[in-house]
Amino acid sequence: MITIYKTIDPKNIKDNLIDCFANEWALITAGVEGDFNTMTASWGFAGEMWGADSLAVVIRPQRYTMEFIEKNDYFTVSFCGKNRSIHKVTGSKSGRDCDKVLEAGLTPIENDKYVYFKEARLVLVVRTQFVQQMRAEAFTDKAVLDKWYPDKDYHNMIIGKIEKVLVSD
Ligand SMILES: Cc1cc2nc3c(=O)[nH]c(=O)nc-3n(C[C@H](O)[C@H](O)[C@H](O)COP(=O)(O)O)c2cc1C
């Protein structure tokens, strides 16, 4: 089946992105045609930054996807509905160890800048502008540190400009 997408302005996204991240979960995909990786993410936020519609995600340094974020200009955030059979693979296995696309049954739509998936109902294409790892000293709420970072694997904060939004018909 062919998925037909229309492009909309980021300000016209009808979805509540807080709810989408928290309950639907997203696929963060970085890389280009033939050389990309994808992973599940349930943390992220959208808003205004540096005069533009922007998106932030947080990725722990050990994720294979992080390597692709660092060596490419774009990443995509795909929402595929509450499709837990996809996330069972993309949220627990590393692209270092298996072919996640094959195992999760995903159908990549690839070009020379970014990759997303036919299974997505909403795709945000983001151009990376900022990557920085969180520092323990910067946390004013130490309870967050204790709860989320027992291994000191502080997230990288990645902020970018939303360049394109695709919604399936
Ligand atoms: C529901 C859910 C949400 C997740 N959210 C994040 C996240 O926001 N950031 C992150 O670094 N890892 C997150 N993960 C973990 C990665 O998806 C997981 O470690 C994945 O296997 C990494 O794959 P990779 O090594 O191929 O990049 C989440 C996992 C699940 C199941």
PDBQT file of the ligand as one rigid body, heavy atoms in Angstrom, charges set to zero:
ROOT
HETATM    1  C1  LIG A 201       9.611   3.470  25.413  1.00  0.00    +0.000 C 
HETATM    2  C2  LIG A 201      11.082   3.713  25.209  1.00  0.00    +0.000 A 
HETATM    3  C3  LIG A 201      11.545   5.004  25.171  1.00  0.00    +0.000 A 
HETATM    4  C4  LIG A 201      12.917   5.278  24.991  1.00  0.00    +0.000 A 
HETATM    5  N1  LIG A 201      13.342   6.581  24.949  1.00  0.00    +0.000 NA
HETATM    6  C5  LIG A 201      14.662   6.839  24.797  1.00  0.00    +0.000 A 
HETATM    7  C6  LIG A 201      15.109   8.195  24.739  1.00  0.00    +0.000 A 
HETATM    8  O1  LIG A 201      14.344   9.172  24.729  1.00  0.00    +0.000 OA
HETATM    9  N2  LIG A 201      16.473   8.399  24.664  1.00  0.00    +0.000 N 
HETATM   10  C7  LIG A 201      17.373   7.363  24.632  1.00  0.00    +0.000 A 
HETATM   11  O2  LIG A 201      18.589   7.597  24.577  1.00  0.00    +0.000 OA
HETATM   12  N3  LIG A 201      16.947   6.059  24.653  1.00  0.00    +0.000 NA
HETATM   13  C8  LIG A 201      15.613   5.785  24.707  1.00  0.00    +0.000 A 
HETATM   14  N4  LIG A 201      15.184   4.487  24.699  1.00  0.00    +0.000 N 
HETATM   15  C9  LIG A 201      16.157   3.386  24.548  1.00  0.00    +0.000 C 
HETATM   16  C10 LIG A 201      16.548   3.101  23.085  1.00  0.00    +0.000 C 
HETATM   17  O3  LIG A 201      15.433   3.096  22.227  1.00  0.00    +0.000 OA
HETATM   18  C11 LIG A 201      17.251   1.730  23.012  1.00  0.00    +0.000 C 
HETATM   19  O4  LIG A 201      18.366   1.703  23.878  1.00  0.00    +0.000 OA
HETATM   20  C12 LIG A 201      17.642   1.320  21.616  1.00  0.00    +0.000 C 
HETATM   21  O5  LIG A 201      17.920  -0.069  21.617  1.00  0.00    +0.000 OA
HETATM   22  C13 LIG A 201      18.869   2.077  21.093  1.00  0.00    +0.000 C 
HETATM   23  O6  LIG A 201      19.190   1.588  19.819  1.00  0.00    +0.000 OA
HETATM   24  P1  LIG A 201      20.550   1.926  19.054  1.00  0.00    +0.000 P 
HETATM   25  O7  LIG A 201      21.707   1.448  19.905  1.00  0.00    +0.000 OA
HETATM   26  O8  LIG A 201      20.424   1.152  17.767  1.00  0.00    +0.000 OA
HETATM   27  O9  LIG A 201      20.573   3.408  18.831  1.00  0.00    +0.000 OA
HETATM   28  C14 LIG A 201      13.822   4.215  24.856  1.00  0.00    +0.000 A 
HETATM   29  C15 LIG A 201      13.355   2.885  24.874  1.00  0.00    +0.000 A 
HETATM   30  C16 LIG A 201      12.006   2.636  25.037  1.00  0.00    +0.000 A 
HETATM   31  C17 LIG A 201      11.512   1.205  25.044  1.00  0.00    +0.000 C 
ENDROOT
TORSDOF 0
